Amino acid sequence: MKIAFTAPMKPLDHPVPSGDRTMGRLIVKALESNGHDVRVASTFRSWRKEAAEAVQRDARREALTEADRIALDWETSGYRPDLFLTYHLYHKAPDWIGPVLSDRFGLPYTVVEASRAPKRQTGDWAYGFAAADHALKRADAVAAIHNADVACLRPVVDPERLQVLLPFLDAAPFQAAADSARSPASVPLKLIAVGMMREGDKQRSFEVLAKALDKLARLSWQLTLIGDGPARDRILALFPPDRITWLGALPPDQLPAQYAAHDLLVWPAIREAFGLALLEAQASGTGVIAGDTFGVPDIVRDGETGFLSPEGDAGAFAANLERVIEDPGLADRLGHAAQVHIAENHTLTAGAARLEELMRRAIENHRQRALNS
């Protein structure tokens, strides 16, 4: 099948690494692993930081100009996809391109990772919210990336078009690292945190982590921090220098060995959709202590592959971490269960199968819509 792909939130070639960019690339890889011909239709980024309606209207004009360019290119070259797939849209990053091209060429239109915040229906973001809702209503199939998003999507996406497509990863390099590099947990417990060092929710996650670890200063642990960004100095200053190692931002191929060399991933996950590092760590045989946020419970089995605490609760986070620091063997048990859990539920193969079901649903719904029109 020929699939036209776009990612209005963050294009696949965006220079700043992120879980969003990685997940988009994984979707393309999963589709290609099943033999599909995926073509990036556009790298146009509709995401805007400013909420002003004038800014959003300008973004729409740019997007429609881009849609015209793509249409001309398809008509000139003779290319015609079988399906249009958009990854990640919401009120700050509506998709104006996918619906237009799908209507113009009579294509099934599919959305993966749709999120919806009803409170944005009015106010500064109302224009972008309405545009995102328009795309959701037009879509032949919509996938939420976690169960927490489903309730907000139901008012505009009927059950026949809606499913949950749990996140996944290419687990092979992480599994290989676990098989070759893991050793039993011991004191001091080796902790690892991976995240962009920028203001906002990422910085808040580091702040909660620092508060939790401060409560455990009497216990034996060491923390490795991986990540970089404009808030680096402020974040590093939160932690005692003699108990941390900062490695900066590492290339993806170096991460599996780092996860496998540690006993626990610790991440409060403030406002995280799900947290790709939580998947990567578990695939590497490393259990997690994390915040119970949005899609995190969909990928971390509380009490089995890790322990979850209420979002932003440093005391509860510290209590969960203390349980494992005082019983290093528990870290090993969590890590083993985590590796099995990822292998059974969140591999590239599992993701590809879920994408196949989504596209099958989109094609059938599109066919029925055409019959009824």
Secondary structure, 3 states (H helix, E strand, C coil): CEEEEECCCCCCCCCCCCHHHHHHHHHHHHHHHCCCEEEEEECCCCCCCCCCHHHHHHHHHHHHHHHHHHHHHHHHHCCCCCEEEEEEEECCECCCHHHHHHHHHCCCEEEEEECCCHHHHCCCCHHHHHHHHHHHHHCCEEEECCHHHHHHHCCCCCHHHEEECCCCECCHHHHHHHHHHCCCCCCCEEEEEECCCCCCHHHHHHHHHHHHHHCCCCCCEEEEEECCCCCHHHHHCCCCHHHEEEEECCCHHHHHHHHHCCCEEEECCCCCCCCHHHHHHHHCCCEEEEEECCCHHHHCCECCCEEEEECCCHHHHHHHHHHHHCCHHHHHHHHHHHHHHHHHHCEHHHHHHHHHHHHHHHHHHHHHHHHHC
